[in-house]
Amino acid sequence: MISQKTFFPLFVDMNGKNVLIVGGGNVAERRVRILVSFGAEIAVVSPEVTEYIERAASSNMIRLLKRKYQKGDIAAVNPFLVIAATDDRQVNHDVMTEAENQNIYVSVADCRDECTFYFPAIAENDGYIAGLVSKDGGNHDGVKRTAERIRGVLTDE
């Protein structure tokens, strides 16, 4: 019998912590935007990136390796967290495997079963921060709607 993963919500000081994001599309961009706001030191590996990621690299907010992911990238960056956010299932799986082999927490955008942490939806205002994930790990629309409602509550206070 396979036991279901149980995730504990934990808030961590990300200031100065290394994060590796493999992928350069819209999902990766959302992760970069959030993590930059929490002070993480971000490296992005992707042959193609959004305009925002390109600008963030040009202004030295993040480090950009504009190429495909290679085995060994995780060891080279020595990250606290890894995010696999490519549109290639095999690359995401390879990133997960390398991260797990190094006991580094990994979020895999296209396969929640491969995640060792879930990247939350963030609701923030006036010194309050809420991180939201679905308990069953699959209701993205519900998380999005709930985050919007919480943002509204935080704005009203």
TIMARFI-820697 format. One line per 10 residues: number of its first residue (from 1); their letters; for each residue z, y, x of N, C-alpha, C. Coordinates in nm, 4 decimals. Layout:
NUM	A	Z,Y,X,Z,Y,X,Z,Y,X ~ ...
//
This chain:
1	MISQKTFFPL	0.0000,-0.1189,0.0837,0.0000,0.0000,0.0000,0.0000,0.1249,0.0879 ~ -0.0923,0.2147,0.0629,-0.1020,0.3395,0.1382,-0.0110,0.4415,0.0725 ~ 0.0760,0.4995,0.1517,0.1640,0.6015,0.0956,0.0914,0.7354,0.0912 ~ 0.1201,0.8116,-0.0119,0.0594,0.9428,-0.0283,0.1241,1.0404,0.0689 ~ 0.0425,1.1262,0.1297,0.0966,1.2282,0.2180,0.1803,1.3252,0.1360 ~ 0.2911,1.3675,0.1913,0.3764,1.4665,0.1276,0.3847,1.5867,0.2207 ~ 0.3418,1.7027,0.1721,0.3368,1.8220,0.2549,0.4533,1.9151,0.2216 ~ 0.5206,1.9618,0.3248,0.6323,2.0536,0.3122,0.5819,2.1950,0.3398 ~ 0.6057,2.2908,0.2490,0.5629,2.4286,0.2752,0.6497,2.4901,0.3837 ~ 0.5861,2.5460,0.4842,0.6566,2.5990,0.6002,0.5905,2.7296,0.6430
11	FVDMNGKNVL	0.6690,2.8322,0.6604,0.6171,2.9582,0.7112,0.6476,2.9652,0.8599 ~ 0.5458,2.9933,0.9412,0.5562,2.9898,1.0866,0.5119,3.1236,1.1430 ~ 0.5806,3.1710,1.2464,0.5395,3.2907,1.3178,0.4114,3.2586,1.3951 ~ 0.2999,3.3163,1.3560,0.1716,3.2890,1.4199,0.1380,3.3887,1.5296 ~ 0.2222,3.4889,1.5491,0.1953,3.5918,1.6487,0.1774,3.5291,1.7871 ~ 0.0579,3.5452,1.8435,0.0288,3.4952,1.9764,-0.0023,3.3466,1.9849 ~ 0.0004,3.2763,1.8724,-0.0290,3.1322,1.8745,-0.1811,3.1102,1.8780 ~ -0.2245,3.0174,1.9617,-0.3661,2.9838,1.9716,-0.4109,2.9015,1.8519 ~ -0.5255,2.9395,1.7969,-0.5869,2.8657,1.6872,-0.7339,2.8461,1.7229 ~ -0.7810,2.7234,1.7064,-0.9227,2.6949,1.7258,-0.9863,2.6722,1.5894
21	IVGGGNVAER	-1.0926,2.7469,1.5620,-1.1701,2.7289,1.4402,-1.3089,2.6823,1.4805 ~ -1.3463,2.5649,1.4322,-1.4793,2.5116,1.4588,-1.5616,2.5352,1.3330 ~ -1.6612,2.6202,1.3459,-1.7435,2.6615,1.2323,-1.7487,2.8124,1.2280 ~ -1.8567,2.8658,1.1726,-1.8723,3.0108,1.1712,-1.9212,3.0676,1.0398 ~ -1.9100,2.9900,0.9330,-1.9566,3.0348,0.8018,-1.8493,3.1046,0.7219 ~ -1.8685,3.1066,0.5901,-1.7783,3.1814,0.5018,-1.6356,3.1270,0.5017 ~ -1.6198,2.9945,0.5034,-1.4846,2.9374,0.5063,-1.4160,2.9761,0.6363 ~ -1.4861,2.9614,0.7479,-1.4290,3.0002,0.8778,-1.3928,3.1487,0.8780 ~ -1.4800,3.2312,0.8217,-1.4517,3.3751,0.8163,-1.3233,3.4044,0.7397 ~ -1.3043,3.3393,0.6254,-1.1807,3.3611,0.5494,-1.0583,3.3224,0.6322
31	RVRILVSFGA	-1.0676,3.2129,0.7061,-0.9553,3.1695,0.7908,-0.9301,3.2704,0.9023 ~ -1.0365,3.3188,0.9635,-1.0230,3.4189,1.0701,-0.9550,3.5441,1.0167 ~ -1.0021,3.5953,0.9040,-0.9450,3.7183,0.8476,-0.7945,3.7049,0.8242 ~ -0.7536,3.5933,0.7674,-0.6115,3.5736,0.7392,-0.5323,3.5586,0.8681 ~ -0.5798,3.4738,0.9571,-0.5043,3.4469,1.0802,-0.4944,3.5691,1.1712 ~ -0.6003,3.6503,1.1764,-0.5950,3.7753,1.2538,-0.4831,3.8641,1.2000 ~ -0.4697,3.8699,1.0687,-0.3679,3.9568,1.0086,-0.2262,3.9080,1.0385 ~ -0.2123,3.7826,1.0791,-0.0816,3.7280,1.1145,-0.0617,3.7177,1.2659 ~ -0.1527,3.7776,1.3435,-0.1341,3.7885,1.4873,-0.1755,3.6691,1.5705 ~ -0.2495,3.5754,1.5132,-0.2922,3.4575,1.5890,-0.3985,3.4954,1.6914
41	EIAVVSPEVT	-0.4015,3.4210,1.7991,-0.5057,3.4312,1.9015,-0.6108,3.3271,1.8644 ~ -0.7293,3.3724,1.8245,-0.8277,3.2836,1.7643,-0.9482,3.2641,1.8551 ~ -0.9882,3.1381,1.8680,-1.1148,3.1025,1.9317,-1.2008,3.0356,1.8254 ~ -1.3257,3.0792,1.8145,-1.4209,3.0222,1.7201,-1.5323,2.9569,1.8000 ~ -1.5642,2.8321,1.7637,-1.6765,2.7608,1.8247,-1.7799,2.7362,1.7162 ~ -1.8972,2.7974,1.7325,-2.0051,2.7778,1.6353,-2.1327,2.8402,1.6902 ~ -2.2469,2.7723,1.6733,-2.3726,2.8317,1.7195,-2.4182,2.9493,1.6333 ~ -2.3754,2.9505,1.5070,-2.4094,3.0600,1.4161,-2.2828,3.1068,1.3472 ~ -2.2699,3.2390,1.3307,-2.1492,3.2946,1.2702,-2.1843,3.4068,1.1733 ~ -2.0893,3.4396,1.0858,-2.1079,3.5512,0.9936,-2.1036,3.6828,1.0701
51	EYIERAASSN	-2.1497,3.7874,1.0050,-2.1456,3.9208,1.0670,-2.0029,3.9604,1.1015 ~ -1.9082,3.9306,1.0133,-1.7681,3.9656,1.0398,-1.7174,3.8968,1.1665 ~ -1.7440,3.7671,1.1802,-1.6980,3.6951,1.2994,-1.7643,3.7525,1.4244 ~ -1.8921,3.7855,1.4157,-1.9630,3.8471,1.5287,-1.8980,3.9801,1.5674 ~ -1.8681,4.0643,1.4673,-1.8021,4.1935,1.4947,-1.6623,4.1734,1.5526 ~ -1.5875,4.0771,1.4978,-1.4527,4.0504,1.5479,-1.4572,4.0078,1.6939 ~ -1.5579,3.9303,1.7303,-1.5729,3.8890,1.8701,-1.6136,4.0076,1.9569 ~ -1.7055,4.0898,1.9069,-1.7515,4.2072,1.9828,-1.6385,4.3058,2.0094 ~ -1.5433,4.3145,1.9167,-1.4313,4.4070,1.9341,-1.3093,4.3383,1.9971 ~ -1.3300,4.2169,2.0497,-1.2248,4.1404,2.1189,-1.1055,4.1039,2.0306
61	MIRLLKRKYQ	-1.1256,4.0988,1.8988,-1.0202,4.0507,1.8095,-1.0071,3.8990,1.8188 ~ -1.1200,3.8327,1.8461,-1.1234,3.6876,1.8607,-1.2115,3.6539,1.9802 ~ -1.2037,3.5280,2.0235,-1.2929,3.4778,2.1280,-1.3972,3.3906,2.0593 ~ -1.5234,3.4091,2.0931,-1.6319,3.3356,2.0310,-1.7071,3.2553,2.1358 ~ -1.7174,3.1257,2.1125,-1.8006,3.0368,2.1935,-1.9204,3.0023,2.1061 ~ -2.0303,3.0715,2.1281,-2.1464,3.0608,2.0389,-2.2320,2.9410,2.0797 ~ -2.1816,2.8248,2.0397,-2.2468,2.6982,2.0689,-2.1879,2.5918,1.9782 ~ -2.2444,2.4722,1.9839,-2.1917,2.3615,1.9049,-2.0592,2.3136,1.9644 ~ -1.9765,2.2588,1.8801,-1.8512,2.1967,1.9216,-1.8794,2.0830,2.0189 ~ -1.7941,2.0733,2.1217,-1.8040,1.9655,2.2192,-1.6678,1.8999,2.2326
71	KGDIAAVNPF	-1.6686,1.7696,2.2494,-1.5435,1.7003,2.2755,-1.4798,1.7644,2.3985 ~ -1.3508,1.7923,2.3894,-1.2801,1.8608,2.4967,-1.2505,2.0063,2.4650 ~ -1.3157,2.0615,2.3610,-1.2899,2.2016,2.3233,-1.1440,2.2215,2.2837 ~ -1.0862,2.1235,2.2160,-0.9476,2.1387,2.1723,-0.8544,2.1431,2.2929 ~ -0.8728,2.0532,2.3866,-0.7892,2.0531,2.5072,-0.8058,2.1832,2.5854 ~ -0.9280,2.2358,2.5889,-0.9541,2.3595,2.6634,-0.8817,2.4795,2.6042 ~ -0.8729,2.4839,2.4715,-0.8078,2.5970,2.4036,-0.6566,2.5770,2.3959 ~ -0.6129,2.4508,2.3893,-0.4704,2.4171,2.3753,-0.4087,2.4893,2.2550 ~ -0.4642,2.4644,2.1359,-0.4200,2.5393,2.0180,-0.2950,2.4823,1.9529 ~ -0.2300,2.5679,1.8773,-0.1192,2.5297,1.7906,-0.1749,2.4646,1.6636
81	LVIAATDDRQ	-0.2871,2.5180,1.6144,-0.3556,2.4674,1.4954,-0.5049,2.4585,1.5219 ~ -0.5694,2.3657,1.4511,-0.7151,2.3529,1.4557,-0.7670,2.3540,1.3126 ~ -0.8791,2.4215,1.2930,-0.9445,2.4236,1.1625,-1.0880,2.3776,1.1814 ~ -1.1250,2.2720,1.1106,-1.2619,2.2214,1.1114,-1.3297,2.2740,0.9863 ~ -1.4239,2.3656,1.0033,-1.4872,2.4309,0.8881,-1.6379,2.4410,0.9068 ~ -1.6989,2.3325,0.9512,-1.8444,2.3327,0.9633,-1.9061,2.2738,0.8369 ~ -2.0381,2.2768,0.8292,-2.1065,2.2119,0.7171,-2.1581,2.0743,0.7578 ~ -2.1020,2.0200,0.8666,-2.1424,1.8894,0.9177,-2.0229,1.7942,0.9111 ~ -2.0288,1.6987,0.8200,-1.9189,1.6038,0.7978,-1.8769,1.5336,0.9264 ~ -1.9734,1.4914,1.0090,-1.9409,1.4186,1.1314,-1.8684,1.5079,1.2320
91	VNHDVMTEAE	-1.9138,1.6315,1.2456,-1.8464,1.7244,1.3377,-1.7033,1.7486,1.2911 ~ -1.6839,1.7734,1.1625,-1.5485,1.7945,1.1115,-1.4604,1.6731,1.1391 ~ -1.5148,1.5538,1.1187,-1.4394,1.4311,1.1455,-1.4060,1.4194,1.2949 ~ -1.5022,1.4508,1.3809,-1.4781,1.4445,1.5251,-1.3701,1.5435,1.5682 ~ -1.3713,1.6623,1.5103,-1.2679,1.7630,1.5397,-1.1312,1.7097,1.4967 ~ -1.1248,1.6522,1.3770,-0.9997,1.5961,1.3275,-0.9481,1.4874,1.4207 ~ -1.0367,1.3989,1.4626,-0.9967,1.2884,1.5496,-0.9402,1.3400,1.6817 ~ -1.0092,1.4364,1.7421,-0.9611,1.4922,1.8691,-0.8267,1.5624,1.8503 ~ -0.8125,1.6387,1.7426,-0.6858,1.7091,1.7180,-0.5722,1.6092,1.6958 ~ -0.5955,1.5097,1.6111,-0.4914,1.4104,1.5843,-0.4521,1.3354,1.7113
101	NQNIYVSVAD	-0.5490,1.3035,1.7965,-0.5193,1.2344,1.9216,-0.4312,1.3176,2.0143 ~ -0.4322,1.4489,1.9942,-0.3492,1.5384,2.0751,-0.2266,1.5873,1.9983 ~ -0.2013,1.5268,1.8818,-0.0866,1.5648,1.7977,-0.0861,1.7124,1.7627 ~ -0.2039,1.7647,1.7297,-0.2188,1.9045,1.6899,-0.2542,1.9062,1.5419 ~ -0.1874,1.9901,1.4657,-0.2153,2.0011,1.3229,-0.3586,2.0473,1.3009 ~ -0.4247,1.9839,1.2022,-0.5644,2.0139,1.1748,-0.5877,2.0242,1.0246 ~ -0.6652,2.1252,0.9859,-0.7114,2.1417,0.8484,-0.8616,2.1157,0.8487 ~ -0.9052,2.0229,0.7640,-1.0463,1.9864,0.7572,-1.1003,2.0352,0.6234 ~ -1.1877,2.1351,0.6280,-1.2310,2.2047,0.5067,-1.2997,2.1142,0.4055 ~ -1.3683,2.0109,0.4508,-1.4441,1.9286,0.3568,-1.3808,1.7924,0.3277
111	CRDECTFYFP	-1.2583,1.7692,0.3759,-1.1956,1.6393,0.3516,-1.0436,1.6519,0.3581 ~ -0.9818,1.6749,0.2447,-0.8371,1.6943,0.2412,-0.7602,1.5720,0.2898 ~ -0.8188,1.4520,0.2769,-0.7517,1.3322,0.3245,-0.7355,1.3310,0.4763 ~ -0.8195,1.4061,0.5462,-0.8108,1.4121,0.6925,-0.7209,1.5244,0.7426 ~ -0.6697,1.6066,0.6530,-0.5844,1.7188,0.6919,-0.4438,1.6719,0.7287 ~ -0.3892,1.7345,0.8311,-0.2469,1.7174,0.8591,-0.1707,1.8439,0.8201 ~ -0.2428,1.9474,0.7781,-0.1841,2.0634,0.7102,-0.2897,2.1226,0.6193 ~ -0.2460,2.1863,0.5133,-0.3376,2.2539,0.4219,-0.3304,2.4037,0.4481 ~ -0.4481,2.4662,0.4552,-0.4535,2.6109,0.4715,-0.4313,2.6724,0.3336 ~ -0.3280,2.7529,0.3172,-0.2945,2.8021,0.1831,-0.3777,2.9221,0.1404
121	AIAENDGYIA	-0.3820,2.9423,0.0100,-0.4264,3.0705,-0.0435,-0.3090,3.1655,-0.0213 ~ -0.3359,3.2867,0.0189,-0.2310,3.3831,0.0505,-0.2276,3.4925,-0.0559 ~ -0.1088,3.5211,-0.1047,-0.0859,3.6355,-0.1933,0.0183,3.7215,-0.1229 ~ -0.0157,3.8459,-0.0965,0.0728,3.9310,-0.0168,0.0715,4.0731,-0.0715 ~ 0.1920,4.1325,-0.0757,0.2029,4.2722,-0.1168,0.3467,4.3165,-0.0987 ~ 0.3662,4.4388,-0.0561,0.4982,4.5020,-0.0478,0.6034,4.4156,0.0205 ~ 0.5645,4.3518,0.1303,0.6614,4.2746,0.2063,0.6860,4.1341,0.1557 ~ 0.6174,4.0929,0.0508,0.6297,3.9571,0.0002,0.5037,3.8793,0.0350 ~ 0.5209,3.7534,0.0728,0.4084,3.6666,0.1037,0.4286,3.5353,0.0293 ~ 0.3244,3.4927,-0.0401,0.3259,3.3611,-0.1043,0.2087,3.2818,-0.0492
131	GLVSKDGGNH	0.2344,3.1586,-0.0137,0.1301,3.0668,0.0296,0.1177,2.9581,-0.0758 ~ -0.0030,2.9357,-0.1254,-0.0209,2.8424,-0.2361,-0.1179,2.7304,-0.2017 ~ -0.0779,2.6080,-0.2338,-0.1668,2.4935,-0.2281,-0.1412,2.4094,-0.3522 ~ -0.2359,2.3273,-0.3839,-0.2192,2.2360,-0.4963,-0.1412,2.1135,-0.4497 ~ -0.0434,2.0715,-0.5261,0.0379,1.9566,-0.4880,-0.0466,1.8321,-0.4670 ~ -0.1475,1.8132,-0.5530,-0.2313,1.6953,-0.5370,-0.3453,1.7179,-0.4384 ~ -0.3558,1.8408,-0.3873,-0.4541,1.8705,-0.2851,-0.5967,1.8883,-0.3328 ~ -0.6215,1.8884,-0.4627,-0.7591,1.8930,-0.5057,-0.7974,2.0031,-0.6002 ~ -0.7040,2.0782,-0.6540,-0.7362,2.1752,-0.7575,-0.7559,2.3147,-0.6972 ~ -0.8709,2.3359,-0.6322,-0.8979,2.4634,-0.5659,-0.9045,2.5796,-0.6650
141	DGVKRTAERI	-0.9675,2.5567,-0.7805,-0.9790,2.6634,-0.8802,-0.8421,2.7030,-0.9342 ~ -0.7567,2.6043,-0.9571,-0.6209,2.6329,-1.0042,-0.5415,2.7125,-0.9031 ~ -0.5560,2.6787,-0.7756,-0.4871,2.7533,-0.6697,-0.5383,2.8970,-0.6662 ~ -0.6694,2.9135,-0.6763,-0.7287,3.0477,-0.6734,-0.6778,3.1325,-0.7905 ~ -0.6779,3.0736,-0.9106,-0.6295,3.1478,-1.0287,-0.4808,3.1812,-1.0158 ~ -0.4022,3.0876,-0.9685,-0.2585,3.1113,-0.9538,-0.2323,3.2189,-0.8489 ~ -0.3049,3.2152,-0.7388,-0.2896,3.3176,-0.6347,-0.3214,3.4565,-0.6904 ~ -0.4276,3.4673,-0.7715,-0.4623,3.5961,-0.8322,-0.3508,3.6444,-0.9243 ~ -0.2921,3.5536,-1.0030,-0.1820,3.5918,-1.0914,-0.0604,3.6379,-1.0112 ~ -0.0309,3.5698,-0.9033,0.0840,3.6098,-0.8202,0.0558,3.7432,-0.7534
151	RGVLTDE	-0.0674,3.7651,-0.7076,-0.1020,3.8960,-0.6493,-0.0786,4.0067,-0.7526 ~ -0.1132,3.9794,-0.8784,-0.0896,4.0768,-0.9850,0.0579,4.1050,-1.0040 ~ 0.1411,4.0025,-0.9990,0.2859,4.0199,-1.0128,0.3396,4.1017,-0.8964 ~ 0.2933,4.0712,-0.7757,0.3415,4.1438,-0.6585,0.3004,4.2909,-0.6626 ~ 0.1836,4.3194,-0.7207,0.1363,4.4570,-0.7320,0.2198,4.5345,-0.8344 ~ 0.2637,4.4648,-0.9393,0.3396,4.5307,-1.0462,0.4809,4.5675,-1.0043 ~ 0.5340,4.5028,-0.9041,0.6761,4.5269,-0.8690,0.6960,4.6533,-0.7927
//
